[in-house]
């Protein structure tokens, strides 16, 4: 019963579809630019398009479609989406920039004979540019509209 209801939940399927499509596109774009497949791109954060934005915009769009723009559900979903996208552009993007600088410093220590391990390298793909967030948002809205249309 639970699984049947879950797979028939338009809002849930919209959000998951937004995330999945964004992750696959992110991986394809990474392959095109780097000429290499990195499996982490299928689930990792950062990069183009923003899967966080795609997910929360698909969620908010599906909630609006299902519950209407006047309900508390849409208010919660849209505020949640704004917070997530603001965080992706702000704090998480700055974290990635700082990680890049610190990784350069780690390289200097390695050159000086430090015993730092490869796993000590910080993850640089954590945030997004405003353009990556915009494209993720558009993708999420489009995915939700598609899913809502197909499931009704």
N, C-alpha and C positions, 0 to 999 in steps of 0.2 A: 504494500500500500504506500509506504513512504517513498520508495524509489519511483513508483508510478506517478505519484503526485509531483515529485521533484522534476522528472523529465518532462512533465506537462506544464511546468511553471514557466510561463513566458518571460517573466522578469529574470529569473535565474538563468535560463537558457540564453537570453540576450546578453547578459553580463559575461557569462562564460564564453560565448561565441566572440564577443568583442575582444576578450583577452587572447583567445586562441588564434584568431586571425591576425591580431597585432604581433604576437610572438612569431608566427610563421613568416609574416612580412619582414619583421626585424631580422630574422635569420637569412632570408633571401637577400635582403639589402646588404647585409654583412658579407655574404658570399660574393655578391657582385663587386663590392668595393675592395675586399681583401683577397679574393680568389681562394679562400679557404673556409671549410665548414667547421664551425665551433659549436658543438652541441649545447654548450651553456647558453647560447643565444636563444635557444628554444624556451628556456624558462627564466633567464636572467633579466635583470632590470637595466634601465638605461638604453640609449639608442633610439633609432627611428623605426617605426612610430612609437609613441609612448603607450605601452600596454596598460599602464595605470589609468591614463586618460581614457583610453578606449573602453576599459572595463567600467569605470564610474559613469562615463557619459552614456554608455549602453544601458546601464542600470537606471540612471535618471530618466532617460528617454522611455524605456519600457514602463517604468513606474508612472510616468505622465500618461502614456498610452493606455495603461490598464486602469489607473485610479483617477486620472484627471489632474489638471494643474492646480486645482483648488484644495486638494486634500493634504493632510499632514504628511502622508507618505512621500509625496513629491517634494515637499519642503525639506524633509530630512534628506532625501536622495540628492537634491541639487546642492544643498549646503555641504554635504559629504563630498560631492564631486568637486566643488570649488576648493575645499580644503586640500584634497588630494592633489589636484592640479597645481595649486599654489605651492605646496610642499615640493612637488617634483621639479618645479622651476627654481625654487628658492633654496631651501636647506639641502635637499638631496643633490642638486646641481653643484652647490658650493662644496659639498662633501667630496664629490668626484674630482673637482678641480684641486682641492687640497690633497687628495690621494695621489694625484698625478705629480704634484710638487714633492710630496714625501717619498714617492717611489724614485724620483730622480735623486733625492738625497740618499736613499738606500743604495743606489748604484755607486755613488761616491764612496760610501763606507765599504762596499764590496771591493772597490778598486784599492782601498787602503788595507785590505786584508781582513776585513771583518768576517765573522762566521755566520752571517745572516743567511737563513734558509729561503728557498724560493717561495714557500708558503707565507713568508713575512711580507710579501708584496701586497699592497692594499688594492682593493677593487676600485677601478676608476669609472666603470660604467654603472652609475647609480642614479644620476639625475638626468634632466632633459632640458633642451633649449626650448624657448617659447614655441618655435616652429614645430618641434617634435610633439609637443603637447597639443598644439592646434590640430595637427594631422591625426593624432590619436583620438582627439575629441570628435572630429568629423567621421573617422572610421567607426567609432563606437555608436554614434548617432545613426549612421547608415546601417550598421549591423542590427541594431535594435529595431529599426523600422522594417528591415527585411524579415527578421525573426517574428516580430509581432504580426506582420502581414501573412506570413506563411503559416503561423500557428492558429490563426483565426479564420 
